[in-house]
Amino acid sequence: MLKFLILCLLGLSAFGYTFPYDGDVLVLNDNTINAAIKQFDYLLVEFYASWCGHCKQFAPEYSQFATQVKEAGQSFIVAKLNGGDQEKQAMNRYKVSSFPTIILLIKGHAVPYNGDRSASGLMNFVTQALEDKLVRVDEIDDVYKFLSDNNLSLLYFVKDSQQPELQIYSMAAKIFPHLKFGYTTSAYARKLYDVDEGQIVLFRTFEERRKEFTDQLTLEKLTNFLYENSTPSFEELDNKSYASIFNKNTPALILFWSQQSQETKDVLKLIAPNIKKRITVVSVYSDNYMVNQVTSHLFINTPTFPSLYYYKTTNEVYKFEGQITIENVMRFVHEANNGRIKRKQKSQPIPNQTSNVLKVVGDTFDQLVLNSKKNTLVQFCQTSNSKCYEPEFEDLAEELKKNDNLVLAQIDLSYNDLDSVNIENYPGFKLYIPKVTSNPINFEQEFSKENLYAFIKQNVQLTQTHTEQNKSKSDL
């Protein structure tokens, strides 16, 4: 009890909030995350779901890590937020589409963690992320080398190294770990590059070779400037841009094109500067070695050239229909952002049927389940986050396969979208009865072959019972 009271007092913020703790992990929700961001410069947040198997497995390791951080007196706070059940605003804000997802929030700006789920991996990540990344280059030769060694360099021309704005500049360097941040006190460098004292200049190897930050220096304004100007307006997709888009869930317009559709690429080049502030624009040539990788991520089974897709997150992709013109594409982006068009439904390729369990995908669900003339028991899985009862379900399908009016099926909702289906706990089971498929019967007991068989027998007139099949097997 005493420990709980102490933790509550520690969690009391200057803004009147009390942050609850689970052990040494601060517990956040949609209502308290903003207060935590205001109070703590550095927050490491795990977005998890109570039903997620990987999250349950990772929980002890994360709890142990939080204790290590506290005992070591680290400058960051370890927190968690249940985004899988109810806290959807923070999920959407940080574009979380799978569990567990771990993000380092630096003044509310996200730096995602993509390493292994271990205390040592997390500690190395945060320690490196919070290191001082500023490079001081006062000699003119050092300035030359700093700018020539990096394709993308930010240089701050300051009066002296004690300038208080350098703290903001240093914070921004942590948010953009792949961008080189330098500063110089050299008056000669200011004269050589024709800048005033206090000027920040982004030196690039694409488009305009230098972009000057002319606004008042605040973290928000500088990060917005860098988001907008640190990548080309339009480029052919490569490993770097692929990682930026799909690993960080960066909104992107993605054009698939071939030599015969060069004019569509020219249209996107004209559009890109107008939407680049928050949307990356890339092209994927028909011979690009990454075509299969990109189409797989977008769940495109057969790509066509040209075709255009708007990727917002893994679970929110829109396909452009119509002629690719400036006006049509701009309207398409606007309507997608405002929920006026439907997102593209994810679907795996149609599989070969090799077992007694019917494998269903998004594109075949209506045909094989909703329009089936047989009773269909569907197991809904989410293999990225939960267990599927593969062997047990397969065994039951084997034992009931001689029933002409029953099919056991399975679909993985990690890779297939079904707007008509809502599953609260995975894996879930629904029995679809012909002609009343709009109202399937939910299996709500604890899973076992026996319970599932009893559920089937209660709702379906079997042509051959489970007992009869077992008896016929024993007679062989």
C-alpha positions in Angstrom: 0.0 0.0 0.0 2.8 2.4 0.9 4.6 1.6 -2.4 1.3 2.4 -4.3 1.0 5.8 -2.5 4.6 6.7 -3.2 4.1 5.9 -6.9 1.0 7.9 -7.1 2.8 10.9 -5.6 5.6 10.5 -8.1 3.1 10.3 -10.9 1.4 13.6 -9.8 2.1 16.1 -12.6 2.4 19.8 -12.5 -0.8 19.8 -14.5 -2.9 18.1 -11.8 -2.8 14.6 -13.3 -2.0 11.5 -11.3 -0.4 8.8 -13.5 -1.0 5.2 -12.3 1.7 2.7 -12.4 1.8 -1.1 -13.1 5.0 -1.9 -11.2 7.5 0.5 -12.6 5.6 1.1 -15.9 3.6 4.3 -16.2 0.1 3.5 -17.5 -1.3 6.0 -20.1 -4.6 6.4 -22.0 -6.0 8.8 -24.5 -6.8 11.3 -21.8 -3.5 11.4 -20.1 -0.9 11.0 -22.8 -0.8 14.7 -23.6 -0.2 15.6 -20.0 2.7 13.0 -19.8 4.2 14.5 -23.0 4.2 18.0 -21.3 5.8 16.7 -18.2 8.3 14.3 -19.6 10.7 15.2 -22.5 11.3 11.5 -23.2 8.7 8.8 -23.0 9.2 5.2 -24.2 5.7 3.9 -24.8 4.6 0.3 -25.6 1.3 0.2 -27.5 -0.2 -3.2 -26.6 -3.5 -5.1 -26.6 -4.8 -7.3 -23.8 -5.7 -10.1 -26.3 -2.3 -10.0 -28.1 -0.2 -13.2 -27.5 3.1 -11.5 -28.3 2.3 -8.7 -25.9 1.6 -11.1 -23.1 4.9 -12.9 -23.8 6.8 -9.6 -23.9 5.1 -8.1 -20.7 7.6 -9.6 -18.1 10.6 -8.4 -20.2 9.2 -4.9 -20.5 8.4 -4.8 -16.8 11.9 -5.9 -15.9 13.3 -3.3 -18.3 11.3 -0.5 -16.6 12.8 -1.5 -13.2 16.3 -1.4 -14.7 15.6 2.0 -16.0 14.3 3.3 -12.7 17.3 1.8 -10.7 19.8 3.3 -13.2 18.2 6.7 -12.9 17.8 7.1 -16.6 16.3 10.3 -18.0 13.4 8.7 -19.8 10.1 7.3 -18.5 8.9 3.8 -19.5 5.1 3.7 -20.2 2.5 1.6 -21.8 -0.9 2.2 -23.5 -3.6 -0.3 -24.2 -4.4 0.6 -27.8 -5.9 -2.7 -28.8 -9.1 -2.4 -26.7 -10.2 1.2 -26.3 -7.5 3.9 -26.6 -7.9 4.7 -30.3 -6.9 8.4 -30.5 -3.3 7.8 -29.5 -3.2 4.8 -31.9 -4.3 6.9 -34.8 -2.0 9.8 -33.8 1.1 7.6 -33.9 -0.1 5.4 -36.7 0.1 2.2 -34.7 -1.2 -0.8 -36.8 0.2 -3.8 -34.9 1.0 -5.0 -31.4 3.2 -4.6 -29.6 4.6 -1.4 -31.1 7.2 0.6 -29.2 7.8 4.3 -29.8 10.1 6.8 -28.2 8.3 10.1 -27.8 10.7 13.1 -27.7 8.5 16.1 -26.8 5.7 14.1 -28.4 7.6 13.4 -31.7 7.8 9.7 -32.5 11.0 7.8 -33.1 9.9 4.1 -33.7 11.8 1.1 -32.3 12.3 -1.7 -34.7 14.7 -3.9 -32.7 14.3 -7.2 -30.8 12.0 -7.3 -27.9 14.6 -7.5 -25.1 15.6 -5.3 -22.2 19.1 -4.9 -23.6 17.9 -4.0 -27.1 15.6 -1.4 -25.7 18.3 0.1 -23.5 20.7 0.3 -26.4 18.1 2.0 -28.6 17.1 4.7 -26.0 20.7 5.3 -24.9 21.8 5.9 -28.5 18.7 7.9 -29.4 19.3 10.3 -26.5 23.0 10.9 -27.2 24.1 14.4 -28.2 24.2 14.2 -31.9 25.5 17.8 -32.6 28.8 18.1 -34.5 30.8 21.3 -33.9 32.7 22.5 -37.0 34.5 25.8 -36.4 37.4 25.4 -38.8 36.4 26.1 -42.4 38.0 22.8 -43.6 35.8 21.0 -41.1 32.8 22.8 -42.4 33.7 21.7 -46.0 34.2 18.1 -44.9 30.9 18.0 -42.9 28.9 19.2 -45.8 30.7 17.0 -48.4 30.5 13.8 -46.4 26.7 13.9 -46.0 24.0 14.0 -48.6 21.7 15.8 -46.2 23.2 18.2 -43.6 21.8 20.9 -41.4 24.2 23.7 -40.3 23.4 26.2 -37.6 25.5 29.4 -37.8 25.7 30.6 -34.1 27.6 33.3 -32.3 29.0 30.9 -29.7 28.5 27.4 -28.3 26.5 28.8 -25.3 23.6 30.0 -27.4 20.5 28.7 -25.6 18.7 27.9 -28.8 21.2 25.0 -29.3 19.1 23.0 -26.8 16.2 23.1 -29.2 18.5 22.3 -32.1 19.9 19.3 -30.1 16.4 18.0 -29.3 15.5 18.1 -33.1 18.7 16.1 -33.8 17.4 13.3 -31.7 14.1 13.3 -33.6 15.9 12.9 -36.9 18.6 10.4 -36.2 19.4 9.9 -39.9 20.0 13.6 -40.6 23.4 15.2 -39.7 23.2 18.3 -37.4 26.2 20.6 -37.2 26.9 24.0 -35.9 29.6 26.5 -36.4 30.8 29.7 -34.6 33.0 30.7 -37.6 32.4 34.3 -38.8 34.3 33.3 -42.0 31.8 30.5 -42.7 28.9 32.9 -42.3 30.5 35.2 -44.8 31.4 32.4 -47.2 27.9 31.0 -47.2 26.3 34.4 -47.2 24.2 33.9 -44.1 23.4 35.9 -41.0 24.3 35.0 -37.4 21.6 32.6 -36.1 20.7 31.2 -39.5 20.0 27.5 -40.0 20.5 26.1 -43.5 19.6 22.6 -44.9 22.2 21.5 -47.5 20.8 18.9 -49.9 22.0 16.9 -53.0 18.6 17.1 -54.7 16.3 19.8 -56.1 17.2 23.1 -54.5 20.6 22.5 -53.1 20.0 24.6 -50.0 16.9 25.5 -48.0 17.0 28.2 -45.3 15.0 27.9 -42.1 13.7 31.5 -41.7 11.1 31.1 -39.0 11.5 31.7 -35.2 13.3 28.7 -33.8 10.9 26.4 -31.9 11.0 22.6 -31.9 7.7 22.4 -33.6 8.6 24.8 -36.4 12.0 23.3 -37.0 10.6 19.7 -37.1 7.9 20.8 -39.5 10.6 22.4 -41.8 12.6 19.2 -41.7 9.6 16.9 -42.4 8.9 19.0 -45.4 12.3 19.5 -46.8 14.5 16.5 -45.9 13.3 14.3 -48.7 12.8 14.8 -52.4 9.4 15.9 -53.6 9.3 13.0 -56.0 11.7 10.0 -56.4 11.9 6.4 -57.6 11.4 4.1 -54.6 14.5 2.5 -53.1 15.4 0.8 -49.8 15.6 4.1 -47.9 12.2 5.5 -49.0 10.6 2.1 -48.6 11.7 1.9 -45.0 10.6 5.5 -44.4 7.1 4.8 -45.8 6.3 1.3 -44.6 8.4 1.0 -41.3 7.2 4.4 -40.1 3.7 4.4 -41.6 4.4 7.6 -43.6 1.5 8.6 -45.9 2.6 8.2 -49.5 1.3 8.3 -53.0 2.8 5.3 -54.9 2.7 5.2 -58.7 3.4 2.0 -60.6 4.5 2.9 -64.1 6.3 1.6 -67.2 7.9 3.0 -70.2 4.6 3.2 -71.9 3.1 5.3 -69.1 5.8 7.9 -68.7 3.3 10.7 -68.9 1.7 9.6 -65.5 5.1 10.1 -63.8 5.2 13.6 -65.2 1.8 14.4 -63.7 3.0 13.2 -60.2 6.1 15.3 -60.5 3.9 18.4 -60.8 1.7 17.3 -57.9 4.4 16.3 -55.5 5.6 19.8 -54.4 2.0 20.8 -53.5 1.3 17.8 -51.1 4.8 17.0 -50.0 4.5 18.5 -46.5 2.8 15.4 -45.2 2.6 13.0 -48.1 5.7 11.3 -49.7 5.3 10.8 -53.4 7.3 7.9 -55.0 7.2 6.0 -58.3 7.9 2.3 -58.8 9.1 1.4 -62.3 7.9 -2.0 -63.7 11.5 -3.3 -63.6 12.2 -2.0 -60.1 13.6 -4.8 -58.0 11.3 -3.8 -55.2 8.0 -4.2 -57.1 7.1 -7.5 -55.5 8.0 -6.2 -52.0 5.8 -3.1 -52.4 2.8 -4.9 -54.0 3.0 -7.5 -51.2 2.8 -4.7 -48.6 -0.1 -3.1 -50.3 -1.8 -6.5 -50.9 -1.8 -6.1 -54.6 -2.0 -9.5 -56.2 -1.6 -8.5 -59.8 -0.1 -5.0 -60.3 -1.0 -3.0 -63.4 1.1 -0.2 -65.0 0.1 2.5 -64.6 -1.8 2.4 -61.3 -1.8 4.7 -58.3 -2.3 4.0 -54.6 -2.6 6.3 -51.5 -1.0 4.6 -48.5 -1.9 6.1 -45.2 -1.2 3.1 -42.9 -0.9 -0.6 -43.3 -4.7 -0.9 -42.7 -5.7 2.1 -44.7 -4.8 2.0 -48.5 -6.8 3.6 -51.2 -6.7 2.8 -54.9 -7.1 5.6 -57.5 -9.7 5.0 -60.2 -9.8 7.0 -63.4 -7.5 9.0 -65.5 -4.3 10.2 -63.8 -4.5 14.0 -64.1 -3.5 16.7 -61.6 -7.1 17.6 -60.8 -8.3 14.0 -60.4 -5.4 13.0 -58.2 -5.7 16.0 -55.9 -9.5 15.3 -55.6 -8.7 11.7 -54.8 -6.3 12.6 -52.0 -8.8 15.1 -50.5 -11.7 12.6 -50.6 -9.5 9.8 -49.1 -8.4 12.1 -46.2 -12.0 13.1 -45.5 -13.5 9.5 -45.6 -15.5 10.0 -48.8 -14.1 7.0 -50.6 -13.7 3.4 -49.4 -10.3 2.0 -48.5 -8.9 -0.9 -50.5 -9.7 -4.2 -48.9 -6.7 -6.3 -48.0 -6.7 -9.8 -49.4 -4.0 -12.5 -49.7 -3.7 -14.3 -53.0 -6.3 -17.1 -53.5 -4.5 -20.2 -52.0 -4.4 -23.7 -53.2 -6.6 -25.9 -51.0 -4.4 -28.6 -49.4 -6.2 -29.5 -46.2 -9.7 -30.3 -44.8 -9.9 -26.7 -43.5 -11.0 -24.4 -46.2 -8.6 -21.5 -46.5 -10.5 -18.3 -47.2 -9.1 -14.8 -48.1 -10.7 -11.4 -48.3 -11.5 -11.8 -52.0 -13.2 -15.1 -51.6 -15.1 -14.6 -48.3 -18.4 -13.6 -49.9 -18.3 -16.5 -52.4 -17.1 -19.3 -50.0 -18.9 -18.2 -46.8 -21.7 -15.7 -47.3 -23.0 -17.3 -50.5 -22.3 -20.9 -49.6 -25.1 -23.4 -49.6 -23.5 -25.3 -46.7 -23.2 -24.5 -43.0 -19.8 -22.9 -42.6 -17.9 -22.6 -39.3 -15.2 -20.0 -39.7 -12.1 -19.6 -37.4 -11.0 -16.0 -37.5 -7.3 -15.7 -36.7 -4.8 -12.8 -36.4 -1.5 -14.6 -36.7 0.5 -11.4 -36.2 -0.8 -11.1 -32.7 -2.5 -14.3 -31.5 -2.6 -18.0 -31.7 -4.6 -20.1 -34.1 -5.7 -23.5 -33.1 -4.3 -25.1 -36.2 -3.8 -28.8 -35.3 -6.9 -29.1 -33.2 -9.1 -27.4 -35.8 -7.6 -29.5 -38.6 -8.3 -32.7 -36.6 -11.9 -31.7 -36.1 -12.2 -30.9 -39.8 -10.8 -34.4 -40.6 -13.3 -36.1 -38.3 -16.2 -34.2 -39.8 -15.2 -34.1 -43.4 -17.9 -36.6 -44.5 -20.7 -34.3 -43.5 -22.0 -32.9 -46.8 -23.7 -29.9 -45.2 -20.8 -28.6 -43.1 -17.5 -26.8 -44.0 -14.8 -25.8 -41.5 -13.0 -22.7 -42.8 -10.3 -20.3 -41.6 -9.2 -16.7 -42.5 -6.3 -14.6 -41.2 -7.5 -11.1 -40.4 -3.9 -9.9 -40.2 -3.7 -10.0 -44.0 -7.4 -9.9 -45.1 -10.0 -7.2 -44.5 -13.7 -7.9 -43.7 -15.7 -4.9 -42.9 -18.8 -7.1 -42.1 -16.9 -9.0 -39.3 -16.1 -7.7 -35.8 -13.9 -10.0 -33.6 -13.3 -8.9 -30.0 -11.0 -11.8 -29.0 -8.8 -13.9 -31.2 -9.1 -16.5 -32.4 -12.9 -16.2 -32.8 -15.4 -18.7 -34.3 -18.7 -17.9 -36.1 -21.1 -20.4 -37.7 -22.7 -19.1 -40.9 -26.1 -20.8 -41.7 -27.2 -20.6 -45.4 -29.7 -17.8 -46.2 -29.2 -16.2 -42.7 -25.5 -15.4 -43.1 -26.0 -11.8 -42.0 -26.6 -13.1 -38.5 -23.9 -15.8 -37.8 -23.9 -17.7 -34.5 -21.0 -16.9 -32.2 -19.1 -19.6 -30.4 -18.5 -18.1 -27.0 -17.1 -21.0 -24.9 -13.5 -21.8 -24.1 -11.9 -23.5 -27.1 -11.6 -27.3 -27.1 -12.4 -29.8 -29.8 -15.2 -31.2 -27.6 -16.8 -27.8 -26.9 -16.6 -26.8 -30.6 -18.1 -30.2 -31.7 -21.0 -29.8 -29.2 -21.6 -26.2 -30.5 -21.7 -27.6 -34.1 -24.1 -30.4 -33.2 -26.4 -28.0 -31.4 -26.8 -25.8 -34.5 -26.3 -28.1 -37.5 -28.0 -31.3 -38.5 -25.0 -33.5 -39.1 -25.2 -36.2 -41.8 -22.6 -38.3 -39.9 -21.8 -37.7 -36.3 -18.5 -37.3 -34.6 -19.1 -40.6 -32.6 -20.0 -42.5 -35.8 -16.8 -41.4 -37.5 -14.6 -42.3 -34.6 -16.4 -45.7 -34.4 -15.9 -46.3 -38.2 -12.2 -45.5 -37.7 -11.9 -48.0 -34.9 -13.5 -50.7 -37.1 -10.8 -50.4 -39.7 
